[in-house]
Amino acid sequence: MAKARKVTGVAPLRSYYENARIILPQRLEEVYTWEPFIRDETRREELHNMRISIKRLRYTMELFRVAYQNGSQQSAVSGQGSSDLTPDNQYAECLAKLVDLQEILGDIHDADVVLEVLADYASQLGNQGKQGPVYPGIVRLIARTEKARKADYETFLEKWDQLSAAGFKQELLSFFNSSVLVHCSTMVSGEF
């Protein structure tokens, strides 16, 4: 698993919303460093690293969510009907898309791990001459898992392509840097 990229430009004396504007785009860029590898379904490690990067972005967005709540301006974020959403709802919509991608990539990774374990087990049985009645079941389970993985991979690519065509990355970057951010001084006491 790839280590998280170091976030630069954060200053402890800066406000919460200013640091959100610094950190979130860097986490998003980390996700997109893995994009060149997604068209090759055999790049298991890179797909897993993309999932981890999406998870980091998601959790960072959840941490900074308060900075995007209760804004009065509208901001365009990918998705149909987004212009009718409040900034908080737009933020939730973006998070939901990231969660969806993370879960699909998680299913792909789970299948990769299962396939590796099953292949090792089948190999051990074959090497020991103990194929017996269990071996055909293992072979069928491998085939079933490969089919599920392929379907998940195709679903991931479809969703990724849809988000790319809609300009999701650019719109997220725009949203992260929008003036919707709520300054701490304008928040009502107790909103944290």
Contact map, one row per residue, 1 for C-alpha under 8 A:
111000000000000000000000000000000000000000001001100100000000000000000000000000000000000000000000000000000000000000000000000000000000000000000000000000000000000000000000000000000000000000000000
111100000000000000000000000000000000000000000000100000000000000000000000000000000000000000000000000000000000000000000000000000000000000000000000000000000000000000000000000000000000000000000000
111110000000000000000000000000000000000000000000000000000000000000000000000000000000000000000000000000000000000000000000000000000000000000000000000000000000000000000000000000000000000000000000
011111000000000000000000000000000000000000000000000010000000000000000000000000000000000000000000000000000000000000000000000000000000000000000000000000000000000000000000000000000000000000000000
001111100000000000000000000001000000000000000000000000000000000000000000000000000000000000000000000000000000000000000000000000000000000000000000000000000000000000000000000000000000000000000000
000111110000000000000000000000000000000000000000000000000000000000000000000000000000000000000000000000000000000000000000000000000000000000000000000000000000000000000000000000000000000000000000
000011111100000000000010011000000000000000000000000000000000000000000000000000000000000000000000000000000000000000000000000000000000000000000000000000000000000000000000000000000000000000000000
000001111100000000000110000000000000000000000000000000000000000000000000000000000000000000000000000000000000000000000000000000000000000000000000000000000000000000000000000000000000000000000000
000000111110000000000100000000000000000000000000000000000000000000000000000000000000000000000000000000000000000000000000000000000000000000000000000000000000000000000000000000000000000000000000
000000111111010000100110000000000000000000000000000000000000000000000000000000000000000000000000000000000000000000000000000000000000000000000000000000000000000000000000000000000000000000000000
000000001111110000100000000000000000000000000000000000000000000000000000000000000000000000000000000000000000000000000000000000000000000000000000000000000000000000000000000000000000000000000000
000000000111111000000000000000000000000000000000000000000000000000000000000000000000000000000000000000000000000000000000000000000000000000000000000000000000000000000000000000000000000000000000
000000000011111000000000000000000000000000000000000000000000000000000000000000000000000000000000000000000000000000000000000000000000000000000000000000000000000000000000000000000000000000000000
000000000111111101100000000000000000000000000000000000000000000000000000000000000000000000000000000000000000000000000000000000000000000000000000000000000000000000000000000000000000000000000000
000000000001111111100000000000000000000000000000000000000000000000000000000000000000000000000000000000000000000000000000000000000000000000000000000000000000000000000000000000000000000100000000
000000000000011111110000000000000000000000000000000000000000000100100000000000000000000000000000000000000000000000000000000000000000000000000000000000000000000000000000000000000000000100000000
000000000000001111111000000000000000000000000000000000000000000100100000000000000000000000000000000000000000000000000000000000000000000000000000000000000000000000000000000000000000111100000000
000000000000011111111100000000000000000000000000000000000000000000000000000000000000000000000000000000000000000000000000000000000000000000000000000000000000000000000000000000000000000000000000
000000000110011111111110000000000000000000000000000000000000000000000000000000000000000000000000000000000000000000000000000000000000000000000000000000000000000000000000000000000000000000000000
000000000000000111111111000000000000000000000000000000000000000100100000000000000000000000000000000000000000000000000000000000000000000000000000000000000000000000000000000000010000000000000000
000000000000000011111111100000000000000000000000000000000000000000000000000000000000000000000000000000000000000000000000000000000000000000000000000000000000000000000000000000011000000000000000
000000011100000001111111110000000000000000000000000000000000000000000000000000000000000000000000000000000000000000000000000000000000000000000000000000000000000000000000000000000000000000000000
000000110100000000111111111000000000000000000000000000000000000000000000000000000000000000000000000000000000000000000000000000000000000000000000000000000000000000000000000000000000000000000000
000000000000000000011111111100000000000000000000000000001001100000000000000000000000000000000000000000000000000000000000000000000000000000000000000000000000000000000000000000010000000000000000
000000000000000000001111111110000000000000000000000000000000000000000000000000000000000000000000000000000000000000000000000000000000000000000000000000000000000000000000000010010000000000000000
000000100000000000000111111111000000000000000000000000000000000000000000000000000000000000000000000000000000000000000000000000000000000000000000000000000000000000000000000000000000000000000000
000000100000000000000011111111100000000000000000000010011001000000000000000000000000000000000000000000000000000000000000000000000000000000000000000000000000000000000000000000000000000000000000
000000000000000000000001111111110000000000000000000001001000000000000000000000000000000000000000000000000000000000000000000000000000000000000000000000000000000000000000100010000000000000000000
000000000000000000000000111111111000000000000000000000000000000000000000000000000000000000000000000000000000000000000000000000000000000000000000000000000000000000000000000000000000000000000000
000010000000000000000000011111111100000000000000000010000000000000000000000000000000000000000000000000000000000000000000000000000000000000000000000000000000000000000000000000000000000000000000
000000000000000000000000001111111110000000000000010011001000000000000000000000000000000000000000000000000000000000000000000000000000000000000000000000000000000000000000000000000000000000000000
000000000000000000000000000111111110000000000000010000000000000000000000000000000000000000000000000000000000000000000000000000000000000000000000000000000000000000000000000000000000000000000000
000000000000000000000000000011111111000000000000000000000000000000000000000000000000000000000000000000000000000000000000000000000000000000000000000000000000000000000000000000000000000000000000
000000000000000000000000000001111111110000000110110000000000000000000000000000000000000000000000000000000000000000000000000000000000000000000000000000000000000000000000000000000000000000000000
000000000000000000000000000000111111110000000000010000000000000000000000000000000000000000000000000000000000000000000000000000000000000000000000000000000000000000000000000000000000000000000000
000000000000000000000000000000001111111000000000000000000000000000000000000000000000000000000000000000000000000000000000000000000000000000000000000000000000000000000000000000000000000000000000
000000000000000000000000000000000111111100100110000000000000000000000000000000000000000000000000000000000000000000000000000000000000000000000000000000000000000000000000000000000000000000000000
000000000000000000000000000000000111111110100110000000000000000000000000000000000000000000000000000000000000000000000000000000000000000000000000000000000000100000000000000000000000000000000000
000000000000000000000000000000000001111110000000000000000000000000000000000000000000000000000000000000000000000000000000000000000000000000000000000000000000100000000000000000000000000000000000
000000000000000000000000000000000000111111100000000000000000000000000000000000000000000000000000000000000000000000000000000000000000000000000000000000000000000000000000000000000000000000000000
000000000000000000000000000000000000011111110000000000000000000000000000000000000000000000000000000000000000000000000000000000000000000000000000000000001000000000000000000000000000000000000000
000000000000000000000000000000000000000111110000000000000000000000000000000000000000000000000000000000000000000000000000000000000000000000000000000000000000000000000000000000000000000000000000
000000000000000000000000000000000000110111111110000000000000000000000000000000000000000000000000000000000000000000000000000000000000000000000000000000000000000000000000000000000000000000000000
000000000000000000000000000000000000000011111111000000000000000000000000000000000000000000000000000000000000100100000000000000000000000000000000000000000000000000000000000000000000000000000000
100000000000000000000000000000000000000000111111100000000000000000000000000000000000000000000000000000000000000000000000000000000000000000000000000000000000000000000000000000000000000000000000
000000000000000000000000000000000100110000111111110000000000000000000000000000000000000000000000000000000000000000000000000000000000000000000000000000000000000000000000000000000000000000000000
000000000000000000000000000000000100110000111111111000000000000000000000000000000000000000000000000000001000100000000000000000000000000000000000000000000000000000000000000000000000000000000000
100000000000000000000000000000000000000000011111111100000000000000000000000000000000000000000000000000001100100000000000000000000000000000000000000000000000000000000000000000000000000000000000
110000000000000000000000000000000100000000001111111110000000000000000000000000000000000000000000000000000000000000000000000000000000000000000000000000000000000000000000000000000000000000000000
000000000000000000000000000000110110000000000111111111000000000000000000000000000000000000000000000000000000000000000000000000000000000000000000000000000000000000000000000000000000000000000000
000000000000000000000000000000000000000000000011111111100000000000000000000000000000000000000000000011001100000000000000000000000000000000000000000000000000000000000000000000000000000000000000
100000000000000000000000000000000000000000000001111111110000000000000000000000000000000000000000000001000000000000000000000000000000000000000000000000000000000000000000000000000000000000000000
000100000000000000000000001001100000000000000000111111111000000000000000000000000000000000000000000000000000000000000000000000000000000000000000000000000000000000000000000000000000000000000000
000000000000000000000000000100100000000000000000011111111100000000000000000000000000000000000000010011000000000000000000000000000000000000000000000000000000000000000000000000000000000000000000
000000000000000000000000000000000000000000000000001111111110000000000000000000000000000000000000011001000000000000000000000000000000000000000000000000000000000000000000000000000000000000000000
000000000000000000000000001000000000000000000000000111111111000000000000000000000000000000000000000000000000000000000000000000000000000000000000000000000000000000000000000000000000000000000000
000000000000000000000001001100100000000000000000000011111111100000000000000000000000000000000000000000000000000000000000000000000000000000000000000000000000000000000000000000000000000000000000
000000000000000000000000000000000000000000000000000001111111110000000000000000000000000000000010011000000000000000000000000000000000000000000000000000000000000000000000000000000000000000000000
000000000000000000000000000000000000000000000000000000111111111000000000000000000000000000000000000000000000000000000000000000000000000000000000000000000000000000000000000000000000000000000000
000000000000000000000001001000000000000000000000000000011111111100000000000000000000000000000000000000000000000000000000000000000000000000000000000000000000000000000000000000000000000000000000
000000000000000000000001000000000000000000000000000000001111111110000000000000000000000000000010000000000000000000000000000000000000000000000000000000000000000000000000000000000000000000000000
000000000000000000000000000000000000000000000000000000000111111110000000000000000000000000000010000000000000000000000000000000000000000000000000000000000000000000000000000000000000000000000000
000000000000000000000000000000000000000000000000000000000011111111000000000000000000000000000000000000000000000000000000000000000000000000000000000000000000000000000000000000000000000000000000
000000000000000110010000000000000000000000000000000000000001111111110000000000000000000000000000000000000000000000000000000000000000000000000000000000000000000000000000000000000000000000000000
000000000000000000000000000000000000000000000000000000000000111111111000000000000000000100100000000000000000000000000000000000000000000000000000000000000000000000000000000000000000000000000000
000000000000000000000000000000000000000000000000000000000000001111111000000000000000000000000000000000000000000000000000000000000000000000000000000000000000000000000000000000000000010000000001
000000000000000110010000000000000000000000000000000000000000000111111000000000000000000000000000000000000000000000000000000000000000000000000000000000000000000000000000000000000000111000000000
000000000000000000000000000000000000000000000000000000000000000111111110000000000000001100100000000000000000000000000000000000000000000000000000000000000000000000000000000000000001110000000000
000000000000000000000000000000000000000000000000000000000000000011111110000000000000001100000000000000000000000000000000000000000000000000000000000000000000000000000000000000000000110000000000
000000000000000000000000000000000000000000000000000000000000000000011111000000000000011100000000000000000000000000000000000000000000000000000000000000000000000000000000000000000000010000000000
000000000000000000000000000000000000000000000000000000000000000000011111110000000000011100000000000000000000000000000000000000000000000000000000000000000000000000000000000000000001110000000000
000000000000000000000000000000000000000000000000000000000000000000000111110000000000011000000000000000000000000000000000000000000000000000000000000000000000000000000000000000000001000000000000
000000000000000000000000000000000000000000000000000000000000000000000011111000000000011000000000000000000000000000000000000000000000000000000000000000000000000000000000000000000011000000000000
000000000000000000000000000000000000000000000000000000000000000000000011111100000011111000000000000000000000000000000000000000000000000000000000000000000000000000000000000000000001000000000000
000000000000000000000000000000000000000000000000000000000000000000000000111110000010001000000000000000000000000000000000000000000000000000000000000000000000000000000000000000100101000000000000
000000000000000000000000000000000000000000000000000000000000000000000000011111000110000000000000000000000000000000000000000000000000000000000000000000000000000000000000001000100000000000000000
000000000000000000000000000000000000000000000000000000000000000000000000001111100110000001000100000000000000000000000000000000000000000000000000000000000000000000000001001100100000000000000000
000000000000000000000000000000000000000000000000000000000000000000000000000111110100000000000100000000000000000000000000000000000000000000000000000000000000000000100111001100000000000000000000
000000000000000000000000000000000000000000000000000000000000000000000000000011111100000000000000000000000000000000000000000000000000000000000000000000000000000000000100000000000000000000000000
000000000000000000000000000000000000000000000000000000000000000000000000000001111100000000000000000000000000000000000000000000000000000000000000000000000000000000000000000000000000000000000000
000000000000000000000000000000000000000000000000000000000000000000000000000000111111100000000000000000000000000000000000000000000000000000000000000000000000000000000000000000000000000000000000
000000000000000000000000000000000000000000000000000000000000000000000000000111111111100001000000000000000000000000000000000000000000000000000000000000000000000000000000000000000000000000000000
000000000000000000000000000000000000000000000000000000000000000000000000011110001111100000000000000000000000000000000000000000000000000000000000000000000000000000000000000000000000000000000000
000000000000000000000000000000000000000000000000000000000000000000000000010000001111110000000000000000000000000000000000000000000000000000000000000000000000000000000000000000000000000000000000
000000000000000000000000000000000000000000000000000000000000000000000000010000001111111111000000000000000000000000000000000000000000000000000000000000000000000000000000000000000000000000000000
000000000000000000000000000000000000000000000000000000000000000000000111110000000001111111000000000000000000000000000000000000000000000000000000000000000000000000000000000000000000000000000000
000000000000000000000000000000000000000000000000000000000000000000011111111000000000111111100000000000000000000000000000000000000000000000000000000000000000000000000000000000000001000000000000
000000000000000000000000000000000000000000000000000000000000000010011110000000000000111111110000000000000000000000000000000000000000000000000000000000000000000000000000000000000000000000000000
000000000000000000000000000000000000000000000000000000000000000000000000000000000000111111111000000000000000000000000000000000000000000000000000000000000000000000000000000000000000000000000000
000000000000000000000000000000000000000000000000000000000000000000000000000010000100111111111100000000000000000000000000000000000000000000000000000000000000000000000000000000000000000000000000
000000000000000000000000000000000000000000000000000000000000000010010000000000000000001111111110000000000000000000000000000000000000000000000000000000000000000000000000000000000000000000000000
000000000000000000000000000000000000000000000000000000000000000000000000000000000000000111111111000000000000000000000000000000000000000000000000000000000000000000000000000000000000000000000000
000000000000000000000000000000000000000000000000000000000000000000000000000000000000000011111111100000000000000000000000000000000000000000000000000000000000000000000000000000000000000000000000
000000000000000000000000000000000000000000000000000000000000000000000000000011000000000001111111110000000000000000000000000000000000000000000000000000000000000000000000000100000000000000000000
000000000000000000000000000000000000000000000000000000000100110000000000000000000000000000111111111000000000000000000000000000000000000000000000000000000000000000000000000000000000000000000000
000000000000000000000000000000000000000000000000000000000000000000000000000000000000000000011111111100000000000000000000000000000000000000000000000000000000000000000000000000000000000000000000
000000000000000000000000000000000000000000000000000000000000000000000000000000000000000000001111111110000000000000000000000000000000000000000000000000000000000000000000000000000000000000000000
000000000000000000000000000000000000000000000000000001100100000000000000000000000000000000000111111111000000000000000000000000000000000000000000000000000000000000000000000000000000000000000000
000000000000000000000000000000000000000000000000000000100100000000000000000000000000000000000011111111100000000000000000000000000000000000000000000000000000000000000000000000000000000000000000
000000000000000000000000000000000000000000000000000000000000000000000000000000000000000000000001111111110000000000000000000000000000000000000000000000000000000000000000000000000000000000000000
000000000000000000000000000000000000000000000000001001000000000000000000000000000000000000000000111111111000000000000000000000000000000000000000000000000001001100000000000000000000000000000000
000000000000000000000000000000000000000000000000001101100000000000000000000000000000000000000000011111111100000000000000000000000000000000000000000000000000000000000000000000000000000000000000
000000000000000000000000000000000000000000000000000000000000000000000000000000000000000000000000001111111110000000000000000000000000000000000000000000000000000000000000000000000000000000000000
000000000000000000000000000000000000000000000000000000000000000000000000000000000000000000000000000111111111000000000000000000000000000000000000000000011011000000000000000000000000000000000000
000000000000000000000000000000000000000000000011001000000000000000000000000000000000000000000000000011111111100000000000000000000000000000000000000000011001000000000000000000000000000000000000
000000000000000000000000000000000000000000000001001000000000000000000000000000000000000000000000000001111111110000000000000000000000000000000000000000000000000000000000000000000000000000000000
000000000000000000000000000000000000000000000000000000000000000000000000000000000000000000000000000000111111111000000000000000000000000000000000000010010000000000000000000000000000000000000000
000000000000000000000000000000000000000000000000000000000000000000000000000000000000000000000000000000011111111100000000000000000000000000000000000010011000000000000000000000000000000000000000
000000000000000000000000000000000000000000010011000000000000000000000000000000000000000000000000000000001111111110000000000000000000000000000000000000000000000000000000000000000000000000000000
000000000000000000000000000000000000000000000000000000000000000000000000000000000000000000000000000000000111111111000000000000000000000000000000000000000000000000000000000000000000000000000000
000000000000000000000000000000000000000000000000000000000000000000000000000000000000000000000000000000000011111111100000000000000000000000000000110110000000000000000000000000000000000000000000
000000000000000000000000000000000000000000010000000000000000000000000000000000000000000000000000000000000001111111110000000000000000000000000000000010000000000000000000000000000000000000000000
000000000000000000000000000000000000000000000000000000000000000000000000000000000000000000000000000000000000111111111000000000000000000000000000000000000000000000000000000000000000000000000000
000000000000000000000000000000000000000000000000000000000000000000000000000000000000000000000000000000000000011111111100000000000000000000000000100000000000000000000000000000000000000000000000
000000000000000000000000000000000000000000000000000000000000000000000000000000000000000000000000000000000000001111111110000000000000000000000100110000000000000000000000000000000000000000000000
000000000000000000000000000000000000000000000000000000000000000000000000000000000000000000000000000000000000000111111111000000000000000000000000000000000000000000000000000000000000000000000000
000000000000000000000000000000000000000000000000000000000000000000000000000000000000000000000000000000000000000011111111100000000000000000000000000000000000000000000000000000000000000000000000
000000000000000000000000000000000000000000000000000000000000000000000000000000000000000000000000000000000000000001111111110000000000000001000100000000000000000000000000000000000000000000000000
000000000000000000000000000000000000000000000000000000000000000000000000000000000000000000000000000000000000000000111111111000000000000000000100000000000000000000000000000000000000000000000000
000000000000000000000000000000000000000000000000000000000000000000000000000000000000000000000000000000000000000000011111111100000000000000000000000000000000000000000000000000000000000000000000
000000000000000000000000000000000000000000000000000000000000000000000000000000000000000000000000000000000000000000001111111110000000000000000000000000000000000000000000000000000000000000000000
000000000000000000000000000000000000000000000000000000000000000000000000000000000000000000000000000000000000000000000111111111000010001001100000000000000000000000000000000000000000000000000000
000000000000000000000000000000000000000000000000000000000000000000000000000000000000000000000000000000000000000000000011111111100000000000000000000000000000000000000000000000000000000000000000
000000000000000000000000000000000000000000000000000000000000000000000000000000000000000000000000000000000000000000000001111111110000000000000000000000000000000000000000000000000000000000000000
000000000000000000000000000000000000000000000000000000000000000000000000000000000000000000000000000000000000000000000000111111111110001000000000000000000000000000000000000000000000000000000000
000000000000000000000000000000000000000000000000000000000000000000000000000000000000000000000000000000000000000000000000011111111110000000000000000000000000000000000000000000000000000000000000
000000000000000000000000000000000000000000000000000000000000000000000000000000000000000000000000000000000000000000000000001111111100000000000000000000000000000000000000000000000000000000000000
000000000000000000000000000000000000000000000000000000000000000000000000000000000000000000000000000000000000000000000000000111111110000000000000000000000000000000000000000000000000000000000000
000000000000000000000000000000000000000000000000000000000000000000000000000000000000000000000000000000000000000000000000000011111110000000000000000000000000000000000000000000000000000000000000
000000000000000000000000000000000000000000000000000000000000000000000000000000000000000000000000000000000000000000000000000011111111000000000000000000000000000000000000000000000000000000000000
000000000000000000000000000000000000000000000000000000000000000000000000000000000000000000000000000000000000000000000000010011011111111000000000000000000000000000000000000000000000000000000000
000000000000000000000000000000000000000000000000000000000000000000000000000000000000000000000000000000000000000000000000000000000111111000000000000000000000000000000000000000000000000000000000
000000000000000000000000000000000000000000000000000000000000000000000000000000000000000000000000000000000000000000000000000000000011111110000000000000000000000000000000000000000000000000000000
000000000000000000000000000000000000000000000000000000000000000000000000000000000000000000000000000000000000000000000000000000000011111111000000000000000000000000000000000000000000000000000000
000000000000000000000000000000000000000000000000000000000000000000000000000000000000000000000000000000000000000000000000010010000011111111100000000000000000000000000000000000000000000000000000
000000000000000000000000000000000000000000000000000000000000000000000000000000000000000000000000000000000000000000000000000000000000111111110000000000000000000000000000000000000000000000000000
000000000000000000000000000000000000000000000000000000000000000000000000000000000000000000000000000000000000000000000000000000000000111111111000000000000000000000000000000000000000000000000000
000000000000000000000000000000000000000000000000000000000000000000000000000000000000000000000000000000000000000000000100010000000000011111111100000000000000000000000000000000000000000000000000
000000000000000000000000000000000000000000000000000000000000000000000000000000000000000000000000000000000000000000000000010000000000001111111110000000000000000000000000000000000000000000000000
000000000000000000000000000000000000000000000000000000000000000000000000000000000000000000000000000000000000000000000000000000000000000111111111000000000000000000000000000000000000000000000000
000000000000000000000000000000000000000000000000000000000000000000000000000000000000000000000000000000000000000000000000000000000000000011111111100000000000000000000000000000000000000000000000
000000000000000000000000000000000000000000000000000000000000000000000000000000000000000000000000000000000000000000100110000000000000000001111111110000000000000000000000000000000000000000000000
000000000000000000000000000000000000000000000000000000000000000000000000000000000000000000000000000000000000000000000000000000000000000000111111111000000000000000000000000000000000000000000000
000000000000000000000000000000000000000000000000000000000000000000000000000000000000000000000000000000000000000000000000000000000000000000011111111100000000000000000000000000000000000000000000
000000000000000000000000000000000000000000000000000000000000000000000000000000000000000000000000000000000000001001100000000000000000000000001111111110000000000000000000000000000000000000000000
000000000000000000000000000000000000000000000000000000000000000000000000000000000000000000000000000000000000001000100000000000000000000000000111111111000000000000000000000000000000000000000000
000000000000000000000000000000000000000000000000000000000000000000000000000000000000000000000000000000000000000000000000000000000000000000000011111111100000000000000000000000000000000000000000
000000000000000000000000000000000000000000000000000000000000000000000000000000000000000000000000000000000000001000000000000000000000000000000001111111110000000000000000000000000000000000000000
000000000000000000000000000000000000000000000000000000000000000000000000000000000000000000000000000000000011001100000000000000000000000000000000111111111000000000000000000000000000000000000000
000000000000000000000000000000000000000000000000000000000000000000000000000000000000000000000000000000000000000000000000000000000000000000000000011111111100000000000000000000000000000000000000
000000000000000000000000000000000000000000000000000000000000000000000000000000000000000000000000000000000000000000000000000000000000000000000000001111111110000000000000000000000000000000000000
000000000000000000000000000000000000000000000000000000000000000000000000000000000000000000000000000000011011000000000000000000000000000000000000000111111111000000000000000000000000000000000000
000000000000000000000000000000000000000010000000000000000000000000000000000000000000000000000000000000011001000000000000000000000000000000000000000011111111100000000000000000000000000000000000
000000000000000000000000000000000000000000000000000000000000000000000000000000000000000000000000000000000000000000000000000000000000000000000000000001111111110000000000000000000000000000000000
000000000000000000000000000000000000000000000000000000000000000000000000000000000000000000000000000000010000000000000000000000000000000000000000000000111111111000000000000000000000000000000000
000000000000000000000000000000000000000000000000000000000000000000000000000000000000000000000000000010011000000000000000000000000000000000000000000000011111111100000000000000000000000000000000
000000000000000000000000000000000000011000000000000000000000000000000000000000000000000000000000000000000000000000000000000000000000000000000000000000001111111110000000000000000000000000000000
000000000000000000000000000000000000000000000000000000000000000000000000000000000000000000000000000000000000000000000000000000000000000000000000000000000111111111000000000000000000000000000000
000000000000000000000000000000000000000000000000000000000000000000000000000000000000000000000000000010000000000000000000000000000000000000000000000000000011111111100000000000000000000000000000
000000000000000000000000000000000000000000000000000000000000000000000000000000000000000000000000000010000000000000000000000000000000000000000000000000000001111111110000000000000000000000000000
000000000000000000000000000000000000000000000000000000000000000000000000000000000000000000000000000000000000000000000000000000000000000000000000000000000000111111111000000000000000000000000000
000000000000000000000000000000000000000000000000000000000000000000000000000000000000000000000000000000000000000000000000000000000000000000000000000000000000011111111100000000000000000000000000
000000000000000000000000000000000000000000000000000000000000000000000000000001000000000000000000000000000000000000000000000000000000000000000000000000000000001111111111100000000000000000000000
000000000000000000000000000000000000000000000000000000000000000000000000000000000000000000000000000000000000000000000000000000000000000000000000000000000000000111111111100000000000000000000000
000000000000000000000000000000000000000000000000000000000000000000000000000000000000000000000000000000000000000000000000000000000000000000000000000000000000000011111111000000000000000000000000
000000000000000000000000000000000000000000000000000000000000000000000000000001100000000000000000000000000000000000000000000000000000000000000000000000000000000001111111000000000000000000000000
000000000000000000000000000000000000000000000000000000000000000000000000000001000000000000000000000000000000000000000000000000000000000000000000000000000000000000111111111000000000000000000000
000000000000000000000000000000000000000000000000000000000000000000000000000011000000000000000000000000000000000000000000000000000000000000000000000000000000000000111111111100000000000000000000
000000000000000000000000000100000000000000000000000000000000000000000000000000000000000000000000000000000000000000000000000000000000000000000000000000000000000000110011111110000000000000000000
000000000000000000000000000000000000000000000000000000000000000000000000000000000000000000000000000000000000000000000000000000000000000000000000000000000000000000000011111111000000000000000000
000000000000000000000000000000000000000000000000000000000000000000000000000111000000000000000000000000000000000000000000000000000000000000000000000000000000000000000011111111100000000000000000
000000000000000000000000000000000000000000000000000000000000000000000000000011000000000000000100000000000000000000000000000000000000000000000000000000000000000000000001111111110000000000000000
000000000000000000000000100100000000000000000000000000000000000000000000000000000000000000000000000000000000000000000000000000000000000000000000000000000000000000000000111111111000000000000000
000000000000000000000000000000000000000000000000000000000000000000000000000000000000000000000000000000000000000000000000000000000000000000000000000000000000000000000000011111111100000000000000
000000000000000000000000000000000000000000000000000000000000000000000000001110000000000000000000000000000000000000000000000000000000000000000000000000000000000000000000001111111101000000000000
000000000000000000011001100000000000000000000000000000000000000000000000000000000000000000000000000000000000000000000000000000000000000000000000000000000000000000000000000111111100000000000000
000000000000000000001000000000000000000000000000000000000000000000000000000000000000000000000000000000000000000000000000000000000000000000000000000000000000000000000000000011111110000000000000
000000000000000000000000000000000000000000000000000000000000000000000000001000000000000000000000000000000000000000000000000000000000000000000000000000000000000000000000000001111111100000000000
000000000000000000000000000000000000000000000000000000000000000000000000100000000000000000000000000000000000000000000000000000000000000000000000000000000000000000000000000000001111100000000000
000000000000000000000000000000000000000000000000000000000000000000010011111000000000001000000000000000000000000000000000000000000000000000000000000000000000000000000000000000100111110000000000
000000000000000010000000000000000000000000000000000000000000000000111010000000000000000000000000000000000000000000000000000000000000000000000000000000000000000000000000000000000111111000000000
000000000000000010000000000000000000000000000000000000000000000001111110000000000000000000000000000000000000000000000000000000000000000000000000000000000000000000000000000000000001111101100000
000000000000000010000000000000000000000000000000000000000000000000100000000000000000000000000000000000000000000000000000000000000000000000000000000000000000000000000000000000000000111111100000
000000000000001110000000000000000000000000000000000000000000000000000000000000000000000000000000000000000000000000000000000000000000000000000000000000000000000000000000000000000000011111100000
000000000000000000000000000000000000000000000000000000000000000000000000000000000000000000000000000000000000000000000000000000000000000000000000000000000000000000000000000000000000001111100000
000000000000000000000000000000000000000000000000000000000000000000000000000000000000000000000000000000000000000000000000000000000000000000000000000000000000000000000000000000000000011111110000
000000000000000000000000000000000000000000000000000000000000000000000000000000000000000000000000000000000000000000000000000000000000000000000000000000000000000000000000000000000000011111111010
000000000000000000000000000000000000000000000000000000000000000000000000000000000000000000000000000000000000000000000000000000000000000000000000000000000000000000000000000000000000000001111110
000000000000000000000000000000000000000000000000000000000000000000000000000000000000000000000000000000000000000000000000000000000000000000000000000000000000000000000000000000000000000000111111
000000000000000000000000000000000000000000000000000000000000000000000000000000000000000000000000000000000000000000000000000000000000000000000000000000000000000000000000000000000000000000011111
000000000000000000000000000000000000000000000000000000000000000000000000000000000000000000000000000000000000000000000000000000000000000000000000000000000000000000000000000000000000000000111111
000000000000000000000000000000000000000000000000000000000000000001000000000000000000000000000000000000000000000000000000000000000000000000000000000000000000000000000000000000000000000000001111
